[in-house]
Amino acid sequence: MSTGRAESRPTPFVPPARRLVAEFVGTGLLVTVVVGSGIAASKLSPDDTGLQLLENSFATALGLAVLIAMFAPLSGAHFNPVVSAADHVLGRRAGRGLAPNDLGPYVLAQVTGGIGGAVLANIMFGVETSIATTNRVSGGTLVAEVVATAGLIIVIFSLVRTDRGAIVAPVVGAYIGAAYWFTSSTSFANPAVTVGRIFSDTFAGISPTSAAAFLGAQVVGAAIGIAATALLFPVTVGEPSDELADASTAR
């Protein structure tokens, strides 16, 4: 999602292949955390859904913060197609942001990594990899996905545009942990994670039909988040735009 800015140091070159591997592995591990902790929670607290959600959200918040901190210097630690798209759109005006020819490969790495992460979690817990059957769609959950995704974009890029990129990892982890509870959808807010969760018919799973609706809501939320960020935290040409570009577009 972002790497902290160090104005006095040049951004080290990271080869494109290494950046894509980082996005693949990082997104995969994120989905492994989400799905794996969901399976563990359902086994540990089979009769208490609230406790299951607490266990799942706590592990996800911590895991996400760790993964961002670890992979940010390599790829920007997007792990999320809408974050990559926002980085491209919001960075263009200041001559930064994810390059157009990098956006597609980033998204492909994230989605395939997400699927792989779900399969890995299934294997670790001895669960058969199958298509999820959990229906999560309602008017409320789709609104929740719009809110969760818009909020995620605003949180990330408000920090990086105000030179506070160093705290993106814990803040984004905290936001997602909180959003598990204040949104009725439990805040997927990530197309790659959403697709990955189709491949685990467990506590964290989502049916393909529900996933399609969630993806649409996430795109809408991302557009709102990008517009709100541009309005509230504008930059001018020549000013630092966002540190996502520092790691993910260095050539």
HELIX and SHEET records of a PDB file:
HELIX    1   1 PRO A   16  LEU A   44  1                                  29    
HELIX    2   2 THR A   49  SER A   75  1                                  27    
HELIX    3   3 PRO A   81  GLY A   91  1                                  11    
HELIX    4   4 PRO A  100  MET A  124  1                                  25    
HELIX    5   5 GLY A  139  VAL A  160  1                                  22    
HELIX    6   6 GLY A  165  ILE A  167  5                                   3    
HELIX    7   7 VAL A  168  PHE A  182  1                                  15    
HELIX    8   8 PRO A  191  ARG A  197  1                                   7    
HELIX    9   9 PRO A  208  LEU A  232  1                                  25    
HELIX   10  10 LEU A  244  SER A  248  1                                   5    
END                                                                             
